Amino acid sequence: MKAIIADAPQITRSLTTDAIPERHAEICTLCNTVEGIKIKNEKTGTEKDRDFTSLASKLLWLLHPDIVPIFDSQAWCATNVIARISGKVYTPGSLVAQDTTLKPYCAFLKLHALCFGNLYNRIDTILAVEFSTIYANATRKNNSNTEADAKRQYANHMTVIDQMLWHLGSDIAVEGCMTKRVKKKAGRKKAPKSAANAQSVA
């Protein structure tokens, strides 16, 4: 992946808000050019593209954190719910028809602006005043980022809303409904007994 990113104009050139959907699609296509990355049907040998919707959004965000929202399943589900309960979209009539295919990131960008566009400037205004205090008070163990680096990535409305959506779309630890994960013990598998060993045991 590093080799692909190195000199890729799809990722490195300047970006405007209107160009995000097209640039995102270009990066998805770019990722699928990596040898051996496509999904191969074992029976027929045919290949199909992998879904790089989330990865492409994260690559774009790294370079353009102030205008690019990160797409993942949690943010996508949370945005759909917010759009519905806030009355920004018509429900249930806005369901995707069976004979159509939704472009998730395109829809995500539009719903993001529709649901949160009126908050963008207000969040940025608050962060412009409060970010240094937030940064100073935050616990940042093993974090080598300077305040300037952190400010570039996190002192904007996109990152604040991304965090909110991530939390809203996360599983809730409901009391009485939790179980401990069983960790598999790492160990050597017992080798099958050789014929000679078997005979000696007998």
C-alpha positions as CSV (number, residue, x, y, z in Angstrom):
1,M,0.0,0.0,0.0
2,K,2.9,2.4,0.7
3,A,4.1,2.0,-2.8
4,I,0.7,2.9,-4.2
5,I,0.4,6.0,-2.0
6,A,3.9,7.3,-2.6
7,D,3.3,9.2,-5.8
8,A,-0.4,8.9,-6.3
9,P,-2.0,12.2,-7.5
10,Q,-5.4,10.8,-6.5
11,I,-4.3,11.2,-2.9
12,T,-1.7,13.9,-2.8
13,R,-3.1,16.8,-4.9
14,S,-5.2,19.6,-3.4
15,L,-8.8,18.9,-2.8
16,T,-12.1,20.9,-2.6
17,T,-15.3,19.8,-1.0
18,D,-17.1,19.4,-4.3
19,A,-14.4,17.1,-5.6
20,I,-14.4,14.6,-2.6
21,P,-16.8,12.0,-4.1
22,E,-14.8,11.8,-7.4
23,R,-11.5,11.7,-5.6
24,H,-12.7,9.0,-3.3
25,A,-13.8,6.9,-6.2
26,E,-10.4,7.4,-7.8
27,I,-8.7,6.1,-4.7
28,C,-10.9,3.0,-4.5
29,T,-10.0,2.2,-8.1
30,L,-6.3,2.9,-7.3
31,C,-6.4,0.5,-4.4
32,N,-7.8,-2.3,-6.6
33,T,-4.9,-2.0,-9.0
34,V,-2.6,-3.6,-6.3
35,E,-1.6,-7.1,-7.6
36,G,-3.5,-9.8,-5.8
37,I,-5.8,-7.5,-3.9
38,K,-9.0,-8.3,-5.8
39,I,-11.4,-11.0,-4.6
40,K,-11.0,-14.2,-6.6
41,N,-13.6,-16.8,-7.1
42,E,-11.9,-20.1,-6.4
43,K,-14.2,-22.1,-8.8
44,T,-14.4,-19.8,-11.8
45,G,-11.2,-17.8,-11.3
46,T,-13.0,-14.5,-12.0
47,E,-12.0,-11.5,-9.9
48,K,-14.0,-8.6,-8.5
49,D,-13.0,-5.4,-6.8
50,R,-12.7,-5.1,-3.0
51,D,-14.7,-2.5,-1.2
52,F,-12.3,0.2,-0.2
53,T,-15.0,2.8,0.8
54,S,-13.7,3.1,4.4
55,L,-10.0,2.9,3.7
56,A,-10.2,5.5,0.9
57,S,-12.1,7.9,3.2
58,K,-9.4,7.5,5.9
59,L,-6.5,8.1,3.4
60,L,-8.3,11.3,2.2
61,W,-8.9,12.4,5.8
62,L,-5.2,12.0,6.7
63,L,-4.3,14.7,4.2
64,H,-7.5,16.8,4.3
65,P,-8.9,16.4,7.9
66,D,-10.8,19.7,7.9
67,I,-13.1,18.8,4.9
68,V,-13.2,15.0,4.7
69,P,-15.4,12.9,7.0
70,I,-14.3,9.4,7.8
71,F,-16.6,6.6,6.7
72,D,-17.1,3.4,8.6
73,S,-20.0,1.2,9.5
74,Q,-20.6,2.9,12.8
75,A,-20.6,6.4,11.4
76,W,-22.8,5.3,8.5
77,C,-25.4,3.7,10.6
78,A,-25.5,6.6,13.1
79,T,-25.8,9.1,10.3
80,N,-28.8,7.2,8.8
81,V,-30.5,7.1,12.1
82,I,-29.9,10.8,12.8
83,A,-31.1,11.8,9.3
84,R,-34.4,9.9,10.0
85,I,-35.2,10.9,13.5
86,S,-34.3,14.6,12.8
87,G,-36.7,14.6,9.8
88,K,-34.0,15.4,7.3
89,V,-35.1,12.5,5.1
90,Y,-38.5,11.1,4.5
91,T,-39.1,7.8,6.3
92,P,-40.0,5.1,5.4
93,G,-40.2,6.3,1.7
94,S,-36.4,6.8,1.5
95,L,-35.6,3.1,1.4
96,V,-33.3,1.9,-1.4
97,A,-35.3,0.1,-4.1
98,Q,-34.3,-3.4,-5.1
99,D,-33.3,-2.5,-8.6
100,T,-30.9,0.3,-7.6
101,T,-27.5,0.4,-5.9
102,L,-26.6,3.0,-3.3
103,K,-23.2,4.7,-3.4
104,P,-22.5,4.7,0.3
105,Y,-19.8,7.4,0.5
106,C,-21.7,9.7,-1.8
107,A,-24.8,9.3,0.3
108,F,-22.8,9.7,3.5
109,L,-21.3,13.0,2.4
110,K,-24.7,14.4,1.5
111,L,-26.4,13.3,4.7
112,H,-23.4,14.6,6.7
113,A,-23.9,18.1,5.3
114,L,-27.7,17.8,5.6
115,C,-27.6,16.7,9.3
116,F,-24.6,18.7,10.6
117,G,-23.9,21.5,8.2
118,N,-25.5,24.1,10.5
119,L,-23.0,23.0,13.2
120,Y,-19.8,23.2,11.2
121,N,-19.0,26.9,11.9
122,R,-20.2,26.8,15.5
123,I,-17.9,23.8,16.3
124,D,-14.9,25.5,14.6
125,T,-15.5,28.7,16.5
126,I,-15.5,26.9,19.9
127,L,-12.4,24.9,18.9
128,A,-10.5,28.0,17.8
129,V,-10.8,29.3,21.4
130,E,-10.7,26.1,23.4
131,F,-8.4,23.7,21.6
132,S,-5.2,24.6,23.5
133,T,-6.9,24.0,26.8
134,I,-8.4,20.7,25.6
135,Y,-5.0,19.6,24.4
136,A,-3.2,20.6,27.6
137,N,-5.8,18.8,29.8
138,A,-6.0,15.6,27.7
139,T,-4.0,12.5,28.7
140,R,-1.7,11.7,25.8
141,K,0.5,8.8,26.8
142,N,3.2,7.9,24.3
143,N,1.9,10.5,21.9
144,S,4.7,12.4,20.0
145,N,2.3,14.8,18.2
146,T,2.9,18.4,18.9
147,E,0.0,20.7,19.6
148,A,0.3,22.1,16.1
149,D,0.1,18.6,14.5
150,A,-2.9,17.7,16.7
151,K,-4.6,21.0,15.9
152,R,-4.2,20.4,12.2
153,Q,-5.9,17.0,12.4
154,Y,-8.4,17.4,15.3
155,A,-9.3,21.0,15.7
156,N,-12.1,21.0,13.2
157,H,-15.8,20.2,12.9
158,M,-15.2,17.1,10.8
159,T,-13.2,15.3,13.5
160,V,-15.5,16.3,16.3
161,I,-18.5,15.0,14.4
162,D,-16.6,11.8,13.4
163,Q,-16.0,11.1,17.1
164,M,-19.6,11.7,17.9
165,L,-20.8,9.3,15.2
166,W,-18.3,6.7,16.1
167,H,-19.6,6.7,19.7
168,L,-23.3,6.8,18.7
169,G,-22.7,3.8,16.3
170,S,-20.7,1.7,18.9
171,D,-22.1,-1.2,20.8
172,I,-23.4,-0.3,24.3
173,A,-22.0,-2.4,27.2
174,V,-25.4,-3.2,28.7
175,E,-25.2,-4.6,32.2
176,G,-26.1,-8.3,32.5
177,C,-25.5,-8.8,28.8
178,M,-21.8,-9.1,28.7
179,T,-19.6,-12.2,28.7
180,K,-15.8,-12.6,28.9
181,R,-14.0,-13.5,25.7
182,V,-12.3,-16.9,25.8
183,K,-8.7,-16.5,24.8
184,K,-7.2,-19.4,23.0
185,K,-4.0,-20.5,24.7
186,A,-1.0,-20.4,22.5
187,G,0.9,-23.6,22.6
188,R,2.5,-26.3,20.5
189,K,0.3,-28.8,18.8
190,K,1.1,-32.4,19.9
191,A,2.8,-34.2,17.1
192,P,1.3,-37.5,16.1
193,K,3.0,-40.6,17.6
194,S,5.4,-42.3,15.1
195,A,4.9,-46.0,14.4
196,A,8.1,-46.8,16.4
197,N,6.8,-44.8,19.4
198,A,3.5,-46.5,19.2
199,Q,5.0,-49.9,19.2
200,S,7.2,-49.1,22.2
201,V,4.2,-47.9,24.1
202,A,2.4,-51.1,23.2
